[in-house]
Amino acid sequence: MLYYLAEWIKNTFNPPGFGVFQYITFRSAASAISALLISFIFGPFIIKILKRKQIGEQAKLELNGVGNHNLKAGTPTMGGLIVLLSVLLPTLFWANILNIYVILILLATAWLGSVGLLDDYLKVVKKYQKGLIAKWKIVGQISIGLIIGCTIYFFPEIFSDDFEKFKTLTTVPFEKMINFDFGIFYIPVVIFIITATSNAVNLTDGLDGLAIGTVGIVALALAIITYITGNSVFASYLNIIHLKGSAELTIFCSALVGASLGFLWFNSYPAQVFMGDTGSLALGGAIGVLCILIKKEFLLPILGGIFFAETLSVIIQVSYFKYTKKKYGEGKRLFKMSPIHHHFEKSGWHESKIVTRFYIIAVILAIITMTTFKVR
């Protein structure tokens, strides 16, 4: 909105200085600052409302005696509303909202945020123990995956004139000359990625500051990647797929960085508010959609390595338990508890130490992700 206002003022009155609004870098910085300010201004107000309405985290019996989780019951949840507000508004203010990349990322974030909000509402307000039934949650995730996948596959012309030749391709890490083609499996792959990433961040959201801090690190890396993908000079130099118009996604990524820092202010140990599924499903899905839109799907296991490890630990734990139960008549566990951050908690680590070390790993993985563009 401010982007178009600035364009109109520039074209109509031509005042000095307004040309700066055409630069992605300026608008990205403004987006990050706006997101941070929105978090700081509206965060306390939203937390106060959640407390007044007694919208608090329910006690989790399976975590009784693990760390300090027994003390967290009653802490306001659905704080993902702060994150969504801080991400969506700056993007609407500073991005070209007629850009198809911006439209799709905003749609996916709002869509999955709504699914998460409904789940939190049923769980916390209506006191349904499991919240939104799992199959309906999956339906919500598959639906937005279908919309994104079909848009890219069947309507490539709305992205750019040359997008047709890139629509089912993806960049292969550490490989300069080969782009992998998903072909007819592209739409199912998109659905799988969006569903998997949204659930992966949801699983990671188990310790104060863990999910939102890691999301912020990933978003910062994606801000750089989206910028170079949309810049013909940088894309040509690094020999990656250049997607005209995709640099506008940098503004969304920057807003996500600012929103993550803003929410971390309230969510760091000891947390004043939890994001709930409202935030985790939306943020996880947004990361998946960003990688899909810029053709970097194969980077997800590296860049989102923390989320990947958390999900893998659950899959391994459940599979090993079922296998040993079938073979020996008694189920055994490979980890003390899953997701893996709870394994470290039961091993005696304080959650602040776990979160800090996971941040360090996330930064290392982000650096490795950046090297995949040059070490090829």
C-alpha positions as CSV (number, residue, x, y, z in Angstrom):
1,M,0.0,0.0,0.0
2,L,2.7,2.4,1.0
3,Y,4.6,1.2,-2.1
4,Y,1.8,2.4,-4.4
5,L,1.3,5.6,-2.5
6,A,5.0,6.4,-2.8
7,E,4.9,5.6,-6.5
8,W,1.9,7.9,-7.0
9,I,3.6,10.8,-5.1
10,K,6.8,10.3,-7.1
11,N,5.1,10.2,-10.5
12,T,2.7,13.1,-9.7
13,F,4.9,15.6,-7.7
14,N,8.4,14.1,-8.3
15,P,9.7,15.2,-4.8
16,P,13.4,14.3,-4.0
17,G,14.0,11.1,-2.1
18,F,10.9,9.2,-3.1
19,G,12.8,7.1,-5.7
20,V,14.2,5.1,-2.8
21,F,10.9,3.2,-2.5
22,Q,11.6,1.3,-5.7
23,Y,14.6,-0.4,-4.1
24,I,13.9,-3.9,-2.6
25,T,16.7,-3.3,0.0
26,F,15.0,-0.2,1.4
27,R,11.6,-1.7,1.5
28,S,12.9,-4.9,3.1
29,A,14.6,-2.9,5.8
30,A,11.4,-0.9,6.4
31,S,9.4,-4.1,6.5
32,A,11.7,-5.7,9.1
33,I,11.6,-2.5,11.3
34,S,7.8,-2.3,10.9
35,A,7.3,-5.9,11.9
36,L,9.5,-5.4,15.0
37,L,7.6,-2.2,16.0
38,I,4.2,-3.9,15.5
39,S,5.3,-6.8,17.7
40,F,6.4,-4.4,20.5
41,I,3.3,-2.2,20.2
42,F,0.6,-4.8,19.8
43,G,2.3,-7.7,21.6
44,P,1.5,-6.6,25.2
45,F,-2.0,-5.6,24.3
46,I,-2.7,-9.1,22.7
47,I,-1.1,-10.9,25.7
48,K,-3.3,-8.9,28.1
49,I,-6.5,-9.9,26.1
50,L,-5.4,-13.5,26.1
51,K,-4.9,-13.4,29.9
52,R,-8.2,-11.7,30.4
53,K,-10.0,-14.3,28.3
54,Q,-8.1,-17.0,30.2
55,I,-6.8,-18.4,26.9
56,G,-3.9,-20.3,28.4
57,E,-1.8,-23.4,27.7
58,Q,-3.3,-26.6,29.1
59,A,-1.2,-28.9,31.3
60,K,0.4,-31.7,29.3
61,L,0.4,-34.9,31.3
62,E,3.0,-36.5,29.1
63,L,5.5,-33.7,30.1
64,N,4.8,-33.9,33.8
65,G,8.1,-33.9,35.6
66,V,10.0,-32.9,32.5
67,G,11.9,-29.7,33.0
68,N,9.7,-26.8,34.1
69,H,6.7,-27.8,31.9
70,N,4.4,-28.3,34.9
71,L,4.8,-24.6,35.6
72,K,3.8,-23.5,32.1
73,A,0.1,-24.4,32.4
74,G,-2.0,-21.3,32.1
75,T,0.5,-19.3,30.1
76,P,-1.3,-17.4,27.3
77,T,-1.3,-19.2,24.0
78,M,-2.6,-18.3,20.5
79,G,0.3,-15.7,20.5
80,G,0.8,-16.6,16.9
81,L,-1.7,-13.7,16.3
82,I,1.2,-11.4,17.2
83,V,3.4,-13.0,14.6
84,L,0.8,-13.1,11.9
85,L,0.0,-9.4,12.4
86,S,3.6,-8.5,12.4
87,V,4.3,-10.4,9.2
88,L,1.2,-9.7,7.1
89,L,0.8,-6.0,7.8
90,P,4.4,-4.9,6.9
91,T,4.2,-7.1,3.7
92,L,1.0,-5.4,2.7
93,F,2.5,-2.0,3.5
94,W,5.9,-2.3,1.7
95,A,5.6,-5.0,-1.0
96,N,4.0,-4.9,-4.4
97,I,0.8,-6.7,-3.5
98,L,-0.1,-7.3,-7.1
99,N,3.0,-9.5,-7.5
100,I,1.9,-13.1,-7.8
101,Y,4.7,-14.3,-5.5
102,V,3.5,-11.9,-2.8
103,I,-0.1,-13.0,-3.3
104,L,0.7,-16.7,-2.9
105,I,2.9,-16.3,0.2
106,L,0.3,-14.1,1.9
107,L,-2.5,-16.5,1.0
108,A,-0.5,-19.5,2.3
109,T,0.4,-17.8,5.6
110,A,-3.1,-16.5,6.3
111,W,-4.6,-19.8,5.3
112,L,-2.5,-22.0,7.6
113,G,-2.7,-19.4,10.3
114,S,-6.5,-19.7,10.1
115,V,-6.2,-23.5,10.4
116,G,-4.0,-23.2,13.4
117,L,-6.2,-20.6,15.0
118,L,-9.2,-22.9,14.6
119,D,-7.2,-25.7,16.2
120,D,-6.2,-23.5,19.1
121,Y,-9.7,-22.1,19.6
122,L,-11.2,-25.6,19.8
123,K,-8.5,-26.8,22.1
124,V,-8.2,-23.9,24.5
125,V,-11.5,-22.1,24.4
126,K,-13.9,-24.9,23.6
127,K,-11.8,-27.4,25.7
128,Y,-11.8,-30.1,23.0
129,Q,-8.8,-32.2,24.2
130,K,-7.4,-32.7,20.7
131,G,-8.5,-29.5,19.1
132,L,-9.2,-29.7,15.4
133,I,-9.5,-33.3,14.3
134,A,-6.2,-34.4,12.6
135,K,-7.8,-35.3,9.3
136,W,-9.4,-31.8,9.0
137,K,-6.0,-30.2,9.8
138,I,-4.4,-32.3,7.0
139,V,-7.3,-31.2,4.7
140,G,-6.4,-27.6,5.4
141,Q,-2.7,-28.2,4.6
142,I,-3.4,-30.2,1.5
143,S,-5.9,-27.6,0.2
144,I,-3.4,-24.8,0.2
145,G,-0.7,-27.1,-1.2
146,L,-3.1,-27.9,-4.0
147,I,-3.8,-24.2,-4.7
148,I,-0.1,-23.3,-4.8
149,G,0.9,-26.4,-6.8
150,C,-1.9,-26.0,-9.4
151,T,-1.2,-22.3,-9.8
152,I,2.5,-22.9,-10.6
153,Y,1.8,-25.9,-12.8
154,F,-1.2,-24.8,-14.8
155,F,-0.8,-21.0,-14.9
156,P,3.0,-20.3,-15.2
157,E,2.3,-17.3,-17.4
158,I,1.1,-15.3,-14.5
159,F,4.6,-15.4,-13.0
160,S,6.6,-14.3,-16.0
161,D,6.9,-14.9,-19.7
162,D,9.7,-17.4,-19.3
163,F,8.4,-19.2,-16.2
164,E,7.0,-22.1,-18.2
165,K,10.4,-23.6,-18.6
166,F,11.1,-23.4,-14.8
167,K,7.8,-24.4,-13.3
168,T,8.6,-28.0,-12.3
169,L,12.4,-27.5,-11.8
170,T,14.4,-27.1,-8.7
171,T,18.0,-26.3,-7.9
172,V,20.2,-29.1,-6.8
173,P,22.6,-28.2,-3.9
174,F,26.3,-28.2,-4.7
175,E,25.5,-28.9,-8.4
176,K,26.0,-26.1,-10.9
177,M,24.8,-27.6,-14.2
178,I,21.9,-29.8,-13.2
179,N,18.4,-28.7,-12.2
180,F,16.1,-31.5,-11.1
181,D,12.7,-31.8,-12.8
182,F,9.7,-33.1,-10.7
183,G,7.6,-33.4,-13.8
184,I,4.1,-34.8,-13.3
185,F,4.8,-35.4,-9.7
186,Y,5.2,-31.6,-9.0
187,I,1.8,-31.0,-7.4
188,P,2.0,-33.9,-5.0
189,V,5.6,-32.8,-4.1
190,V,4.3,-29.3,-3.3
191,I,1.5,-30.6,-1.1
192,F,3.9,-32.9,0.7
193,I,6.5,-30.1,1.4
194,I,3.9,-27.6,2.7
195,T,2.3,-30.2,4.9
196,A,5.6,-31.5,6.2
197,T,7.1,-28.1,6.9
198,S,4.1,-26.8,8.7
199,N,3.9,-29.9,10.9
200,A,7.7,-29.8,11.5
201,V,7.7,-26.3,13.0
202,N,4.7,-27.3,15.0
203,L,6.7,-30.2,16.5
204,T,9.6,-27.9,17.2
205,D,7.5,-25.5,19.2
206,G,8.0,-27.2,22.5
207,L,10.5,-25.0,24.4
208,D,10.4,-21.3,25.1
209,G,11.8,-19.5,22.1
210,L,13.0,-22.6,20.2
211,A,10.6,-22.5,17.2
212,I,10.4,-18.7,16.7
213,G,14.1,-18.1,17.0
214,T,15.0,-20.9,14.6
215,V,12.3,-19.6,12.1
216,G,14.0,-16.1,12.4
217,I,17.4,-17.6,11.4
218,V,15.9,-19.5,8.5
219,A,13.9,-16.4,7.4
220,L,17.1,-14.3,7.4
221,A,18.8,-16.8,5.1
222,L,15.7,-17.0,2.8
223,A,15.7,-13.1,2.6
224,I,19.2,-13.3,1.0
225,I,18.2,-16.2,-1.2
226,T,15.0,-14.6,-2.5
227,Y,16.9,-11.4,-3.2
228,I,19.6,-13.1,-5.3
229,T,17.0,-15.3,-7.1
230,G,15.1,-12.2,-8.2
231,N,18.3,-10.4,-9.2
232,S,19.4,-11.3,-12.8
233,V,23.0,-10.3,-12.2
234,F,23.5,-12.3,-8.9
235,A,21.5,-15.3,-10.3
236,S,23.6,-15.4,-13.4
237,Y,26.8,-15.1,-11.4
238,L,25.8,-18.0,-9.1
239,N,24.3,-20.0,-12.0
240,I,20.9,-20.5,-10.3
241,I,17.4,-20.1,-11.7
242,H,16.5,-16.5,-12.1
243,L,12.8,-15.8,-11.4
244,K,11.7,-12.3,-12.4
245,G,9.6,-10.7,-9.7
246,S,10.6,-13.1,-6.9
247,A,12.8,-10.5,-5.2
248,E,9.5,-9.1,-3.7
249,L,9.5,-12.1,-1.4
250,T,12.5,-10.5,0.3
251,I,10.1,-8.1,1.9
252,F,8.0,-10.9,3.3
253,C,11.2,-12.7,4.6
254,S,12.4,-9.5,6.2
255,A,9.0,-9.0,7.9
256,L,9.3,-12.5,9.2
257,V,12.8,-11.8,10.6
258,G,11.4,-8.7,12.4
259,A,8.3,-10.5,13.6
260,S,10.5,-13.4,14.9
261,L,12.7,-11.0,16.9
262,G,9.6,-9.2,18.2
263,F,7.8,-12.3,19.3
264,L,11.0,-13.8,20.8
265,W,11.0,-10.8,23.2
266,F,7.9,-12.2,24.8
267,N,8.5,-15.9,24.1
268,S,12.0,-16.3,25.4
269,Y,12.5,-18.2,28.7
270,P,10.4,-17.9,30.8
271,A,7.8,-17.3,28.1
272,Q,5.0,-14.8,28.6
273,V,3.1,-16.2,25.7
274,F,3.1,-19.2,23.4
275,M,2.5,-19.0,19.6
276,G,0.3,-22.1,19.5
277,D,-0.7,-23.8,16.3
278,T,-1.8,-20.3,15.1
279,G,1.8,-19.4,14.6
280,S,3.6,-22.7,14.1
281,L,1.5,-24.0,11.3
282,A,1.6,-20.6,9.5
283,L,5.3,-20.1,9.9
284,G,6.2,-23.7,8.9
285,G,4.0,-23.5,5.8
286,A,5.4,-20.1,4.9
287,I,9.0,-21.5,4.9
288,G,7.9,-24.4,2.7
289,V,6.0,-22.2,0.3
290,L,9.0,-19.8,0.0
291,C,11.4,-22.6,-0.9
292,I,8.8,-23.8,-3.5
293,L,8.3,-20.4,-5.1
294,I,12.1,-19.8,-5.5
295,K,12.8,-23.4,-6.6
296,K,15.0,-24.3,-3.6
297,E,13.0,-27.3,-2.3
298,F,16.1,-29.5,-1.9
299,L,17.6,-26.9,0.5
300,L,14.9,-27.4,3.1
301,P,16.6,-30.4,4.8
302,I,19.7,-28.3,5.2
303,L,18.3,-24.9,6.0
304,G,15.5,-26.3,8.1
305,G,17.7,-29.0,9.6
306,I,16.4,-28.3,13.1
307,F,12.8,-28.9,12.0
308,F,13.9,-31.9,9.9
309,A,15.7,-33.5,12.9
310,E,12.7,-32.8,15.2
311,T,10.4,-34.6,12.8
312,L,12.8,-37.4,12.1
313,S,13.2,-38.1,15.8
314,V,9.4,-38.5,16.2
315,I,9.3,-40.8,13.1
316,I,12.2,-42.9,14.4
317,Q,10.8,-43.1,17.9
318,V,7.3,-44.3,16.8
319,S,8.7,-46.7,14.2
320,Y,11.2,-48.2,16.6
321,F,8.5,-48.6,19.3
322,K,6.1,-50.4,16.9
323,Y,8.9,-52.6,15.6
324,T,10.1,-53.7,19.0
325,K,6.5,-54.2,20.3
326,K,5.8,-56.5,17.3
327,K,9.0,-58.4,17.6
328,Y,9.5,-58.6,21.4
329,G,5.9,-58.0,22.6
330,E,7.0,-54.9,24.4
331,G,7.7,-51.5,22.8
332,K,11.1,-49.9,23.4
333,R,12.1,-46.3,22.9
334,L,15.3,-45.2,21.2
335,F,15.1,-41.7,22.7
336,K,14.1,-40.9,26.2
337,M,11.4,-38.8,24.7
338,S,10.5,-37.2,21.4
339,P,10.7,-34.7,19.7
340,I,14.4,-34.7,20.4
341,H,14.5,-31.5,22.4
342,H,12.5,-33.3,25.1
343,H,15.2,-36.1,25.0
344,F,17.8,-33.6,26.0
345,E,15.5,-32.2,28.7
346,K,15.1,-35.7,30.2
347,S,18.9,-36.0,30.0
348,G,19.2,-33.1,32.4
349,W,19.8,-30.1,30.1
350,H,18.1,-26.9,31.0
351,E,15.8,-25.7,28.2
352,S,17.7,-22.4,27.8
353,K,20.9,-24.4,27.0
354,I,19.0,-26.6,24.5
355,V,17.5,-23.6,22.8
356,T,20.8,-21.8,22.6
357,R,22.6,-24.8,21.2
358,F,19.8,-25.4,18.6
359,Y,20.2,-21.7,17.6
360,I,23.9,-22.3,17.0
361,I,23.2,-25.4,14.9
362,A,20.6,-23.4,12.9
363,V,23.1,-20.6,12.2
364,I,25.7,-23.2,11.1
365,L,23.1,-24.9,8.8
366,A,22.2,-21.4,7.4
367,I,25.9,-20.8,6.6
368,I,26.2,-24.2,4.9
369,T,23.1,-23.4,2.9
370,M,24.7,-20.2,1.7
371,T,27.8,-22.1,0.7
372,T,25.8,-24.4,-1.6
373,F,25.5,-21.6,-4.1
374,K,29.2,-21.1,-4.4
375,V,30.8,-24.5,-3.6
376,R,29.4,-26.2,-6.8
